[in-house]
Amino acid sequence: MSRIPATFDRLRQRDRRALIPFITAGDPEPSATLPLMHALVRAGADILELGVPFSDPMADGPVIQRASERALAHGVGLGDVLEMVAAFRRADGDTPVVLMGYANPIEAMGHESFAQRAQEVGVDGVLTVDYPPEECADFAARLTAYGIDPIFLLSPTSREERVAAVARLARGFVYYVSLKGVTGASHLDLQDVKRKLIALKRVIDLPIGVGFGIRDGTTARAVAAFADAVVIGSRIVKAMEDTPRAELEARVEELVRGFRQAMDAPAAVGA
């Protein structure tokens, strides 16, 4: 059974929002991923989002594209990512792990084999960017049968029909893309995001996380005021790119702890 609903329930009881950091598995090298996953948990992550490297990541900006390229250069594929999750589970049986990637590697492995193996190693959710809800009811049902949450993206341009389809199929949480464009873009309009989330919550009875364009603690705190989760991706991956390998875990832990502290800081008097 997925750990995601229980995680959101615990956070809700404490009036906290989920922090969901993203890294690409195998970046900058395969041996770095497991220590980084544990560093993210130490820093206060509630759910880990682990990117499956792919050669044509259409939703990802240049920062995460480069991360995929580095991982692919080391030969990291879906099977390796699942082994990384298995290794993580040997020390951490509580933190939910969501795989984010694209359809081709799953198709190559086969839906049944993938779902079975993902359950075995302890994957909690799967977000497949190019599996739209209108076309993947069978795959979503297969994941659900194995206790894995199918997670879907919604964006500022999502039509009512897409929202309704996501409301039917999604489990765990829904990922709202706060910007038009790819990961790492800027110009986040917080009031517009808030209005969109209010409208989505009238239809979707799941937690909604917001990602894309969250670059600092101030923005994360502002988003946490109305979203159920804050997803941080490109900011972490860029910091990794600029950090020597020997300092990597410490740098990532420091950065993510800063986001956590900003999200949890008490409101200013009179705010």
C-alpha positions in Angstrom: 0.0 0.0 0.0 1.2 3.5 -0.8 2.7 5.5 2.0 1.5 8.8 0.4 -2.0 9.2 1.9 -0.8 8.5 5.5 2.0 11.0 5.0 -0.5 13.7 4.0 -2.8 12.8 6.9 0.1 13.2 9.4 1.0 16.5 7.9 -2.5 17.7 7.9 -2.9 16.9 11.6 0.2 19.1 12.3 -1.0 21.8 9.9 2.1 21.4 7.8 2.6 21.1 4.0 4.6 18.4 2.3 8.0 19.2 0.9 8.8 17.1 -2.2 12.3 17.5 -3.6 13.3 16.1 -6.9 16.6 14.6 -8.1 17.4 12.6 -11.2 18.5 9.0 -10.4 22.1 8.5 -11.4 23.0 12.2 -11.4 25.9 13.0 -11.3 26.8 9.4 -11.0 24.9 6.3 -9.8 26.7 6.0 -6.5 25.5 9.5 -5.5 21.8 8.8 -5.6 21.3 6.7 -2.4 23.3 9.1 -0.2 21.4 12.0 -1.7 18.0 10.4 -1.0 18.9 10.0 2.6 20.3 13.6 2.7 16.9 14.9 1.4 15.1 13.0 4.2 17.4 14.4 6.9 16.8 17.9 5.5 13.0 17.5 6.1 11.6 16.0 2.8 8.3 14.3 3.3 8.1 12.6 -0.1 11.0 12.0 -2.6 10.5 12.4 -6.3 13.1 10.4 -8.2 13.5 11.1 -11.9 14.0 8.2 -14.3 16.6 9.3 -16.9 15.2 9.6 -20.4 16.8 10.8 -23.6 13.9 13.1 -24.7 12.4 14.7 -21.5 9.9 16.9 -23.1 8.6 18.5 -19.9 12.0 19.3 -18.4 14.0 22.4 -18.9 17.7 22.4 -19.7 18.9 21.9 -16.1 17.0 18.6 -15.6 17.8 17.6 -19.2 21.5 17.8 -18.4 20.9 15.7 -15.3 19.3 13.0 -17.5 22.2 13.2 -19.9 24.7 12.7 -17.1 22.8 9.7 -15.7 22.4 8.2 -19.2 26.1 8.6 -19.8 26.6 6.2 -16.9 24.1 3.7 -18.4 21.3 4.3 -15.8 18.0 2.9 -16.8 14.6 2.1 -15.3 15.9 -1.2 -13.8 18.7 0.6 -12.1 16.4 3.2 -10.7 14.2 0.5 -9.2 17.3 -1.1 -7.6 18.1 2.3 -6.1 14.7 2.4 -4.5 15.2 -1.1 -3.2 18.5 0.0 -1.6 16.8 3.0 -0.1 14.1 0.9 1.4 16.7 -1.3 3.3 17.3 1.8 5.5 14.1 3.8 5.2 10.7 2.1 5.2 8.7 5.2 5.8 9.4 8.0 3.3 7.3 7.7 0.2 9.1 7.6 -3.1 7.5 8.7 -6.4 9.1 7.9 -9.8 8.7 10.6 -12.4 9.5 9.8 -16.0 8.3 8.9 -19.4 6.4 6.1 -21.1 9.1 4.5 -23.2 11.1 2.8 -20.4 7.9 1.5 -18.9 6.6 0.2 -22.2 10.0 -1.5 -22.8 9.7 -3.3 -19.4 6.0 -4.0 -19.8 3.2 -2.7 -17.6 2.8 -5.8 -15.5 6.5 -6.4 -14.9 7.0 -2.7 -14.1 4.1 -2.5 -11.6 5.1 -5.8 -9.9 8.8 -4.8 -9.6 7.9 -1.3 -8.4 5.7 -2.8 -5.7 8.5 -5.2 -4.6 11.0 -2.4 -4.2 8.7 0.0 -2.4 7.7 2.6 -4.9 4.7 4.5 -3.7 3.7 6.6 -6.8 4.4 6.9 -10.5 4.1 10.1 -12.6 4.4 9.4 -16.3 4.5 12.7 -18.1 3.4 11.4 -21.5 0.6 9.1 -20.3 -2.4 11.4 -20.4 -5.3 10.3 -18.2 -7.6 9.9 -21.1 -5.3 7.2 -22.6 -4.0 5.3 -19.6 -6.9 4.0 -17.6 -5.6 0.4 -17.8 -2.1 1.4 -16.7 -3.5 3.5 -13.8 -5.7 0.6 -12.7 -2.7 -1.8 -12.9 -0.7 0.5 -10.6 -3.6 0.9 -8.2 -4.0 -2.9 -8.0 -0.4 -3.1 -6.9 -0.9 -0.5 -4.2 1.0 2.2 -6.2 -0.6 5.7 -6.7 -0.9 6.9 -10.3 -0.1 10.6 -10.2 -1.0 13.1 -12.9 0.0 16.6 -14.0 -2.4 19.5 -14.4 -1.4 22.9 -15.8 -2.8 26.4 -16.2 -4.1 25.3 -19.7 -5.8 22.0 -18.6 -9.3 21.8 -19.9 -12.3 20.7 -17.7 -12.3 17.3 -19.4 -8.7 16.7 -18.4 -9.3 17.8 -14.8 -12.3 15.5 -14.6 -10.2 12.5 -15.9 -7.5 13.2 -13.4 -10.1 13.4 -10.6 -11.3 9.9 -11.6 -7.9 8.2 -12.0 -5.4 9.9 -9.7 -4.4 8.6 -6.3 -2.0 10.0 -3.7 -1.8 13.6 -4.9 -2.0 15.7 -8.0 0.9 17.7 -9.3 -0.1 21.2 -10.5 2.4 22.7 -12.9 2.4 26.4 -11.9 3.8 27.7 -15.2 3.3 27.4 -18.9 6.5 25.9 -20.2 9.2 23.5 -18.8 10.8 23.0 -15.4 13.0 25.8 -14.3 11.0 28.5 -15.9 10.3 31.7 -14.0 7.6 34.4 -13.7 5.5 32.6 -11.1 2.1 34.4 -10.6 1.2 33.3 -7.0 -2.3 34.8 -7.1 -3.1 33.1 -10.3 -1.8 29.7 -9.0 -3.9 30.2 -5.8 -7.1 30.9 -7.9 -6.4 27.8 -10.0 -5.9 25.6 -7.0 -9.2 26.8 -5.4 -11.0 25.8 -8.6 -9.3 22.4 -8.8 -10.1 21.6 -5.2 -13.8 21.9 -6.1 -13.3 18.9 -8.4 -10.4 16.9 -7.0 -10.6 15.3 -3.6 -6.8 14.8 -3.2 -3.9 16.8 -2.0 -2.5 19.1 -4.7 1.2 19.9 -4.9 2.7 22.8 -6.8 5.9 22.6 -8.8 7.9 24.5 -11.5 9.3 27.9 -10.8 9.8 27.6 -7.0 13.4 28.9 -6.6 13.7 30.1 -3.0 12.3 29.8 0.5 10.2 32.9 0.2 8.3 31.5 -2.8 8.0 28.0 -1.2 6.5 29.6 1.9 4.0 31.6 -0.2 3.0 28.5 -2.1 2.7 26.4 1.1 0.1 28.9 2.3 -2.5 27.5 -0.1 -1.1 24.3 -1.6 -0.8 20.9 0.1 2.7 20.3 -1.1 5.7 22.2 -2.6 7.8 20.5 -5.2 11.4 21.6 -5.7 13.3 20.3 -8.7 15.5 22.5 -10.9 16.8 24.6 -8.0 18.2 21.4 -6.4 19.5 19.9 -9.6 21.3 23.2 -10.5 22.9 23.4 -7.1 24.1 19.8 -7.6 25.5 20.8 -11.0 27.5 23.6 -9.4 28.9 21.6 -6.4 31.9 19.3 -6.3 31.1 15.7 -5.7 32.7 15.6 -2.3 30.4 18.4 -1.0 27.3 17.2 -2.8 25.3 15.6 0.0 26.0 18.5 2.5 25.1 21.1 -0.1 21.8 19.5 -1.0 20.9 18.9 2.6 21.6 22.5 3.5 19.6 23.8 0.5 16.5 21.6 1.2 16.6 22.3 4.9 16.4 26.0 4.0 13.2 25.3 2.1 11.8 23.3 5.0 12.5 26.0 7.5 11.0 28.7 5.3 7.8 26.6 4.9 7.5 25.9 8.6 8.4 29.4 9.9 5.7 30.9 12.1 3.6 33.7 10.5 4.8 37.2 11.3 2.7 39.1 13.9 0.0 41.1 12.1 0.5 39.1 8.8 
